[in-house]
Amino acid sequence: MASNGNLEWRVNMGDGTTEILRPQASFMKNIMMRIKDFIWGGLLLKAWKFLEKAWGIANSEPKKVVHGLKVGLALTIVSIFYYMRPLYEGVGGNAMWAIMTVVVTFESTVGATFYKCVNRVIGTSLAGCLGIGVHWIAAESASAATFSRFIPSVKSRFDYGAMIFVLTFCLVSISGYRVEKLLELARTRISTIAIGTSLCIFVSMLFCPIWAGSQLQSLTARNLDKLALSLDGCVCEYFENDDDTGEMKNEDQKNNNSKVEGYKCVLNSKASEESMAPNSLKLHLAEPCKALSSSSSQVLKELSIVIKKMKKSTKIDFLVSNMNIAVQELQNAIKSLPSTQMEVSLSEQDHQEANNEDHHKATTAATIPPLMELLPLATLVSLLIETTSRIEHVVNAVETLANVADYDSEDEKKKPSSSDNHDHNVAMRVFPEA
């Protein structure tokens, strides 16, 4: 007897065990079980994963959620012209063009939305006016507008407007042969485009506007910080201590994981070979290289602060001079490399006076580092020096931006006026007498 009260059959096997014989499920029952598994394990699980992914995107980038809500609001408002009879009769059956305008022109930033709306309005207006008055130049103007899209200056700025020009021009001019009310068609077309574009601009500017300038400012500051970290990570990775234990190396590697991506982006020309320079050269150039990378990263971080706070820095000239001094010290260290190698070779010769001439030549050659071992170090040094020259160009560009944008200086603080100083002195004099 089974636990659920039903009968069950048990069969004794040859090895002494028993096996329960279960009845086979019916065909319809198998189908229902598969449908149930598909619904619960397939659709609902995928829907839950999709919701989790959407929630993660909303938490990491809330601007995308705001953009989606703004698009939905704009489409809801413009749909009123299609569903309400008085408004629908005002624009006719072309009310769908207003909805299409919202769909194709609404962008994430205010500037991009305004740019596409202006392109669409100008293209529609010009094409409608020309299509009504000049049927006889339809083919020539359409071909000229099509050709204008291949002009670099037009393609870079007005490619979308030229496409709308060709579309509306052909629609209005060709419809003149079949549509009796050509003026009515042009009027409704222009009115629906005006409704859609104006609605896009108002919604984009009034409801949580997203300006491209603020995004560009934060992106530039982040890139400068990433570049500064990449310089530090590059030099620390190259001059890491080979005597460290495995645990210390793993810890250092974990600390530099956040810098690796920036390091690869900025110095992606690093040789993929794992060959390193001799320890004597690394010890000789480690300090100048680290000093140069530190001073360069300080300059980049200061530029990032300038862009974030929109204030001129009083320390940038001092930091740039320190960076140039570090470059000069690195160049002096490079110039002293031959004498250092000569001293090493001479010291080894003094300890081996009893050796023969062949052995003396072999030891002298062994002290000279191979060319292939010097290439990675030379590449790193040249990249560091080249990076400093590029950083100076970045400094000049940021200073030009600060002058054009009229950034305030950090030392421009409110100084007490002469009257305030006089009152303060009077108060200080009267107070002891009281």
C-alpha positions in Angstrom: 0.0 0.0 0.0 1.4 3.4 -1.0 1.4 6.4 1.2 -1.4 8.0 -0.8 -3.7 5.0 -0.3 -3.2 3.6 -3.8 -2.0 0.1 -4.6 1.6 -0.3 -5.9 3.5 -3.3 -7.3 6.9 -4.3 -6.1 9.2 -6.7 -8.0 12.1 -8.6 -6.4 15.2 -8.3 -8.5 18.0 -10.9 -8.7 20.4 -8.9 -6.6 18.0 -8.8 -3.6 16.6 -5.3 -4.2 13.0 -4.4 -5.0 11.7 -2.1 -7.7 8.4 -0.3 -7.7 6.3 -0.5 -10.8 4.6 2.8 -11.6 1.8 3.2 -14.1 2.7 5.1 -17.3 1.0 8.5 -17.5 -1.5 9.1 -20.3 -0.7 11.0 -23.4 -2.8 14.0 -22.4 -1.2 14.1 -19.0 2.3 14.2 -20.5 1.2 17.1 -22.7 -0.2 19.0 -19.8 2.9 18.4 -17.7 5.1 19.7 -20.6 2.9 22.8 -21.1 3.1 23.4 -17.3 6.9 23.1 -17.3 7.2 25.4 -20.4 5.0 28.1 -18.8 6.6 28.0 -15.3 10.2 27.1 -16.2 10.4 28.8 -19.6 8.3 31.9 -20.0 8.1 33.0 -16.4 11.7 32.4 -15.7 12.8 34.3 -18.8 10.4 37.1 -17.9 11.8 37.2 -14.4 15.4 37.4 -15.8 14.4 40.1 -18.2 12.9 42.1 -15.3 16.0 41.7 -13.2 18.2 42.8 -16.1 16.0 45.9 -16.7 16.1 46.7 -13.0 19.9 46.5 -13.0 20.1 48.9 -16.0 17.7 51.3 -14.3 19.8 51.3 -11.1 23.1 51.8 -13.0 21.8 54.3 -15.6 18.7 56.1 -14.5 18.9 58.5 -17.4 17.7 55.7 -19.7 14.6 55.3 -17.6 14.0 59.0 -17.7 14.4 59.0 -21.5 11.9 56.1 -21.8 9.3 57.9 -19.7 9.7 61.2 -21.7 9.2 59.3 -25.0 6.1 57.6 -23.6 4.8 61.0 -22.4 5.4 62.6 -25.8 3.7 59.7 -27.6 0.7 59.8 -25.2 0.2 63.5 -25.8 0.6 63.4 -29.6 -1.8 60.4 -29.8 -4.6 62.7 -28.6 -4.6 64.3 -32.1 -5.4 60.8 -33.6 -7.9 59.6 -31.1 -9.9 62.8 -30.4 -12.3 63.6 -33.2 -12.1 67.5 -33.1 -8.3 67.4 -33.3 -8.3 64.6 -35.9 -10.6 66.6 -38.1 -8.2 69.6 -37.9 -5.2 67.7 -39.2 -7.0 65.1 -41.3 -5.8 61.5 -41.9 -2.2 62.7 -41.7 -2.2 62.7 -37.9 -0.1 59.6 -38.0 2.8 61.8 -39.3 2.9 63.7 -36.0 3.3 60.4 -34.2 6.0 59.3 -36.6 7.8 62.6 -36.1 7.9 62.0 -32.3 9.3 58.5 -32.9 12.1 59.5 -35.3 13.2 62.8 -33.8 13.1 62.2 -30.0 16.7 61.8 -28.7 18.2 61.3 -25.3 19.6 64.9 -25.0 18.0 68.2 -25.6 20.6 69.3 -28.2 20.2 66.2 -30.3 16.4 66.4 -30.2 16.5 70.1 -31.2 19.0 69.3 -34.0 16.8 66.6 -35.6 13.6 68.6 -35.2 15.1 71.6 -36.9 16.4 69.4 -39.7 12.9 67.8 -40.1 11.1 71.1 -40.1 13.4 72.8 -42.6 13.5 69.8 -44.9 9.7 69.4 -44.8 9.0 73.1 -45.3 11.4 73.6 -48.1 10.3 70.5 -49.9 6.6 71.2 -49.5 7.0 74.8 -50.8 9.1 73.7 -53.8 6.9 70.7 -54.5 3.8 72.9 -54.8 5.2 75.5 -57.1 7.7 73.8 -59.3 6.4 70.4 -60.7 8.5 70.7 -63.8 11.8 70.6 -61.9 10.8 67.5 -59.8 13.3 65.1 -61.3 16.2 67.6 -61.4 15.7 68.8 -57.8 15.2 65.3 -56.5 18.4 64.1 -58.1 20.2 67.2 -56.9 19.0 66.7 -53.3 20.1 63.0 -53.5 23.5 64.1 -54.8 23.8 66.7 -52.1 23.8 63.9 -49.5 27.3 62.8 -50.8 28.8 66.2 -50.2 30.9 65.9 -47.0 29.8 69.2 -45.4 26.1 68.4 -46.1 26.4 64.7 -45.0 28.1 65.6 -41.7 25.4 68.0 -40.7 22.3 67.8 -42.8 22.1 64.2 -44.0 18.8 63.5 -42.2 17.3 66.8 -43.5 18.3 66.0 -47.1 16.6 62.6 -46.8 13.4 64.2 -45.5 13.7 66.7 -48.3 13.7 64.0 -50.9 10.9 62.1 -49.2 8.5 65.1 -48.8 9.3 66.6 -52.2 8.5 63.3 -54.0 5.4 62.9 -51.9 4.0 66.3 -52.6 5.1 66.6 -56.3 4.0 63.1 -57.4 0.8 63.3 -55.4 -0.2 66.3 -57.5 -1.1 64.1 -60.4 -3.6 62.0 -58.3 -4.7 64.2 -55.4 -7.1 67.0 -56.1 -6.4 69.0 -52.9 -2.6 69.3 -53.2 -2.5 72.4 -51.0 -4.5 70.7 -48.3 -2.0 67.8 -48.4 1.0 70.1 -48.1 -0.7 72.1 -45.3 -1.6 69.0 -43.2 1.8 67.5 -43.8 3.6 70.7 -42.5 1.2 71.1 -39.6 1.7 67.5 -38.4 5.4 67.9 -38.6 5.2 71.2 -36.7 3.1 69.6 -34.0 5.4 66.6 -33.6 8.7 68.6 -33.5 7.4 71.3 -31.1 6.1 68.6 -28.8 9.4 66.8 -28.8 11.3 70.0 -28.0 9.0 71.0 -25.2 9.0 67.6 -23.5 12.8 67.2 -23.9 13.5 70.6 -22.4 10.8 70.8 -19.7 10.8 67.3 -18.2 14.2 66.3 -16.7 16.3 67.8 -19.5 19.6 66.0 -20.2 22.2 68.3 -21.7 25.0 67.0 -23.8 27.4 69.6 -22.3 27.2 68.2 -18.8 27.8 64.7 -20.1 30.8 65.9 -22.1 32.2 67.6 -19.0 31.9 64.6 -16.8 33.2 62.3 -19.6 36.3 64.5 -20.1 37.0 64.6 -16.4 36.6 60.8 -16.1 39.0 60.3 -19.1 41.6 62.5 -17.5 41.4 60.6 -14.2 41.6 57.3 -16.1 44.6 58.5 -18.0 46.3 59.5 -14.7 45.6 56.1 -13.2 46.9 54.4 -16.3 50.2 56.1 -16.0 50.7 55.0 -12.4 49.5 51.5 -13.2 51.9 51.2 -16.1 55.0 52.2 -14.2 54.1 50.1 -11.1 53.4 47.0 -13.2 56.7 47.4 -15.1 58.9 48.0 -12.1 57.3 45.5 -9.8 59.5 43.8 -7.3 60.5 40.3 -8.4 61.5 39.3 -4.9 58.0 39.6 -3.5 56.2 36.4 -2.5 53.2 35.0 -4.3 50.7 36.5 -1.9 52.2 40.0 -2.2 52.2 39.8 -6.0 48.5 38.7 -6.0 47.6 41.5 -3.7 49.4 44.0 -5.9 47.7 42.6 -8.9 44.3 43.0 -7.3 45.1 46.6 -6.4 46.1 47.4 -10.0 43.1 45.6 -11.6 41.2 48.9 -11.8 44.1 50.5 -13.6 44.7 47.8 -16.2 42.0 48.8 -18.6 43.1 52.4 -18.7 46.7 51.3 -19.0 45.8 49.2 -22.1 43.8 52.0 -23.6 46.5 54.7 -23.2 49.6 52.6 -23.7 48.2 49.9 -26.0 51.5 49.9 -28.0 53.3 48.1 -25.2 55.2 45.0 -26.5 53.4 41.8 -25.9 56.6 40.0 -25.1 57.3 39.2 -21.4 61.0 39.9 -21.7 62.2 42.5 -19.3 65.4 44.6 -19.0 68.2 43.6 -16.6 67.7 44.4 -13.0 70.6 46.8 -13.0 68.9 49.0 -15.7 65.5 48.7 -14.0 66.9 49.8 -10.7 68.8 52.7 -12.4 65.7 54.0 -14.2 63.0 53.0 -11.8 63.0 56.2 -9.7 63.1 58.7 -12.6 60.3 56.8 -14.4 58.1 56.7 -11.2 58.8 60.3 -10.5 57.8 61.2 -14.1 54.6 59.2 -14.0 53.7 60.6 -10.6 54.1 64.2 -11.8 52.2 63.5 -15.1 49.3 62.0 -13.2 49.2 65.0 -10.9 48.9 67.3 -13.9 46.1 65.2 -15.3 44.2 65.0 -12.0 44.5 68.8 -11.6 43.1 69.3 -15.1 40.2 67.0 -14.2 39.5 69.1 -11.1 39.6 72.3 -13.3 36.9 70.8 -15.7 34.8 69.5 -12.8 34.8 72.7 -10.8 35.0 75.1 -13.8 37.6 77.2 -12.1 41.1 78.1 -13.2 43.9 76.3 -11.2 46.8 78.2 -9.6 48.9 75.0 -9.3 48.9 73.9 -12.9 52.0 75.9 -13.9 53.9 74.5 -10.9 52.9 71.0 -11.7 53.9 71.3 -15.3 57.3 72.6 -14.3 57.7 69.7 -12.0 56.8 67.3 -14.8 59.4 69.0 -17.1 62.0 68.6 -14.4 61.2 64.9 -14.1 61.6 64.6 -17.8 65.0 66.2 -17.6 66.1 63.9 -14.7 65.0 60.9 -16.7 67.0 62.1 -19.7 70.1 62.6 -17.5 69.7 59.1 -16.1 69.5 57.7 -19.6 72.7 59.6 -20.6 74.5 58.1 -17.6 73.7 54.5 -18.6 77.0 53.9 -20.7 79.2 55.1 -17.8 77.3 52.9 -15.4 77.8 49.9 -17.5 81.5 50.7 -18.0 82.0 50.9 -14.2 80.3 47.5 -13.8 82.5 45.9 -16.4 85.7 47.4 -14.9 84.8 46.2 -11.4 84.4 42.7 -12.7 87.7 43.0 -14.6 89.5 43.8 -11.3 88.1 40.7 -9.6 89.2 38.5 -12.5 92.8 39.6 -13.2 94.0 36.0 -13.1 91.8 34.9 -16.0 93.1 34.6 -19.5 92.2 36.9 -22.4 89.4 34.7 -23.8 87.6 34.5 -20.5 88.1 38.2 -20.0 86.4 39.0 -23.3 83.5 36.7 -22.4 82.9 38.4 -19.0 83.1 41.8 -20.6 80.5 40.9 -23.2 78.3 39.4 -20.5 78.1 42.7 -18.7 76.7 44.4 -21.8 72.9 43.9 -21.9 71.5 42.4 -25.1 69.7 44.7 -27.5 66.4 42.7 -27.3 66.4 43.1 -23.5 66.9 46.9 -23.8 64.0 47.4 -26.3 61.1 47.1 -23.7 62.7 49.6 -21.4 63.5 52.0 -24.2 59.9 51.7 -25.4 58.6 52.5 -22.0 60.9 55.5 -21.5 60.1 56.9 -25.0 56.4 56.5 -24.3 56.6 58.3 -21.0 58.5 61.2 -22.6 56.1 61.4 -25.5 53.1 61.3 -23.0 54.5 64.4 -21.2 54.6 66.3 -24.5 51.0 65.3 -25.2 50.0 66.3 -21.7 51.3 69.8 -22.3 49.0 70.0 -25.4 46.1 69.0 -23.1 47.1 71.6 -20.6 47.1 74.3 -23.3 43.7 73.1 -24.6 42.2 73.2 -21.1 43.6 76.7 -20.5 42.1 77.8 -23.8 38.7 76.4 -22.7 39.0 78.1 -19.4 39.7 81.5 -21.1 36.9 81.1 -23.6 34.4 79.9 -21.0 35.5 82.6 -18.6 36.3 80.3 -15.7 36.8 81.9 -12.3 40.2 81.8 -10.6 40.6 80.0 -7.2 42.3 83.0 -5.7 39.5 85.3 -6.6 37.8 85.3 -3.2 35.8 88.1 -1.6 38.2 90.4 0.1 37.0 92.6 3.0 36.3 96.1 1.9 38.0 99.1 3.5 34.9 100.0 5.4 34.7 96.5 6.9 38.4 96.7 7.9 37.8 100.1 9.5 34.8 98.9 11.5 36.8 95.8 12.5 39.7 98.0 13.7 37.3 100.3 15.6 35.7 97.3 17.3 39.1 95.9 18.3 40.1 99.3 19.8 36.8 99.9 21.6 36.5 96.4 23.1 39.5 96.7 25.5 38.4 100.1 26.7 35.0 98.8 27.5 
